[in-house]
Amino acid sequence: MSDKHTIRFDPVDIEMEVGEDENILDAAFRQGIHLMHGCREGQCSACKSYVLDGEIQMERYSTFACNDAEVDEGYVLLCRSHAFSDCTIELLNFDEDELLGGVPIQDVQTRVTAIEAMTRDIVSLRLTAVQPASYEFKPGQYADITIPGTDEHRSFSMASTQSTPGEVEFLIKKYPGGRFAALLDDGLAVGDRVDITGPYGSFTLKDAHVLPVVCIGGGAGMAPILSLLKHLNETGSTRPVRFYYGARTPDDVFYVDLITSLGEKLRDFEFTVCLSESMPEDPTSLGFRAEPGNVTDVVARHEEALAKAEVYLCGPPPMVDAALVFLDQQGVPADQVFYDSFTSPLTAD
């Protein structure tokens, strides 16, 4: 058994215990403390914090998330950090409502109920909870899916909500050579057992807020945004909502009818597809509103008051990174921007 130490978090005055063999973020989850986080792979900076006192060492991480100068100064990524003494850590990003009030992490045994291709490289995977018979999460969060027969997992966002507590849908992008992608093509079948752990992530709606909502997504980033839209629909939200979805070609667009149906029940909703590579001569033939250009270019043409909106981003890292730079240039406060960047594991998939 490894030695244990006490971690104190400032400025929230919360203490917890951590073993030397577990990272600080996982130790927090185990004790019901929901710290801000994103990829949990050391590739984003959502859990970046500052060590005020104590000895902490980090496992392998991306220097894009925490560069050498920051590490020398005392910054760490909690998802890659191990404590080797009692420590005091300053949280740079935190949500006081979530810290001790998030949904508990659950281990759930499920069975596959459907596998359906949505586009040439995105698949809908639907699961039904078996043990326990339900899976609790907040709209916008994600889960770890264990690769059957291994100890490895991959992280995917839920596209569903608690309106179907025993059923959950994931939208998964297939990457060439990916282990999970191979299972979706030839390996998983209806009725197979799949184990999931979650929920994780801070990409959640703040229900008490009233600002307009601007969603920017791409690829499988459709999943958590769909979950958010369903939640807004189910709760009768009156907040204005804009959804900009980035795709290369019209063939990469899916769930248009579902999105349109959800939007019809919202007070003020617009859905715009941003096509970066292929735009037909007659856009009206598509059956949905589409404009040429990268998603940030289209958003810039339409949104003149982004600083007075909450922005939710999810998709490939290049899209999210470009959008974060764009939003900063537009003067959007950091606490009004929520994002998930679909990173790959540090080890090859």
C-alpha positions, 0 to 999 in steps of 0.5 A: 500500500502506498503512502498517503498524504493530505491535499488542501485546495485554496481558495475553497478550503477543501482537504482530501487524502491521496495515495502516492500511486493515484493521481490527484484528480482521480483521488478527488473523484473517488472522494466526491470532489469534482474538480474542473477537468477536460481530457484527463490525459494531460493534453488540455489545460482544464485542470491546471493548478498552482502548487503553493507548497509540497512535493508533486511529480507529474507523469508524461503530459503535453507541453502544449497544456503546461509548458516548461516555464510554467512547470518551473514556476509551479504549475501542474496538471492535476490529472497527471500529478502525484503527491509525495508529501502533504500539499497546498494547491491553488485551484485556478478554475473551479465551480463552487456549485460543482465541487461537492455537488457533482454526479458521483462516478459510477461503474456500469455494465451495459449491453449494446442495443444498436450500432448505426453508421451516421456518416462515413466515419461517425457511428452511433453506439447505443447502450442499455444499462444492466448493472445497475439499471440506470446511469446518471449524468449531466447533459454534456458530460462524457464516459470512459468505455472499456475496450472489451478484453483489455484494461484500456478505455476510450472517452466519448460524450453522451448524446442522450439525456436523463429522459432515458435513464437506462439508455445512453447514446455515444457518437464515435468518430472512427480513426484509421487504425483505431482499436475502438474503431476496429470493434465498431466495424467488426467486433462489437455486436448487439447484445455484447457487454460493454463496461463504462465509467463516468460521468466526467467533464465540466461541459455542462449547462448552468441552469440558473444562467440566462445568457444566450447560448452559442454552440460550436461543434464539429465531427463527433463533437455533435454528441454533447451539444445534442445532449445540451439541446435535448436538455434545453428542450426538455426543460422548456428553456427560453434562452436563445440558442445558436448552433454552428456545426463545422463539416467538410462536405454535406455528406458529413452532416447528420441528425438534421431532422432531430436538431430541427425538431428540437429547435422548433420547441425552443423560443429562438433557435438557429442551426447553421452548417459551416462547410469548409470544403464543398458547397453546392451551387444551390445551397437550398437543395441541401435541406438545411441552412449552410454557409461556406467557410470554417466554423469560426469564419461563419460565427464571426459573420453572424454573432456580433455580441458574443461577449454577452453569450455563453459559448459551448465548444466541442470537436477536433482539437484544431477547431477548438483551439482556433475557436478559443483564440477567436473568442478571446479576440472577441472579448468573450470572458473565459468564465462564459466559455465551456469546451471539450477538445476530443484529444487522442490518448498519449499512447497510440490508439 
